[in-house]
Amino acid sequence: MSAVPVVPTESSPKSTLVTVVAWLALAWSGLVTLGALGGLLLLAVTPTATVNAVESRVTQGSSFALLPAPYQFMAHHVYLVALVKVIWWAAVLVASIGVLRRKEWARRAFVAVVGIDIVLVIVGIVVGQSIGMKLATQLAARSESGEVPAGMGSGLALGGLLGLGIVAILVWLLFTFRSARVRAEFQSLRRAA
């Protein structure tokens, strides 16, 4: 008589939510990493004189003065910005793969990425609204009627609402990936390995 192998009755649970989020983050970060690599490659093969001429033309515009200092710094350091984008998105790609494999370090890295993204989106909303209001003031001062162009206020409001919606989704992801249920899922899979 041969013995029947014992199969554990309870395998490590993998939630659909974590799997879907990991695949979405993997696809998004993969595409953006490729785009960032393409941008860095394009900058590498473009003659420096051409890059400097374009940079000079962009920074001479009257609307460039509306940008806060960090944005002006980025406009003057396109090579650094391109390199940082590649490194950031490659790190997000690695973390996404780790989340898909249910690695605890990747869950923590993903939580950090989401937290950083929340801050960046909020800063983007505030800066965008500020620039939009300054631009509206300039346009109103230049127009004969003294009014802001039609639709500009609606556009600013819509942009702000869209940004707040993105922040809400990111906050939900942050709390979800910090929840006891998701932490337990990553811990149980680590113990099973």
HELIX and SHEET records of a PDB file:
HELIX    1   1 THR A   16  VAL A   45  1                                  30    
HELIX    2   2 THR A   48  THR A   59  1                                  12    
HELIX    3   3 SER A   62  LEU A   66  5                                   5    
HELIX    4   4 ALA A   69  HIS A   76  1                                   8    
HELIX    5   5 VAL A   78  LEU A  100  1                                  23    
HELIX    6   6 GLU A  104  ARG A  142  1                                  39    
HELIX    7   7 MET A  152  ARG A  178  1                                  27    
HELIX    8   8 ALA A  180  ALA A  192  1                                  13    
END                                                                             
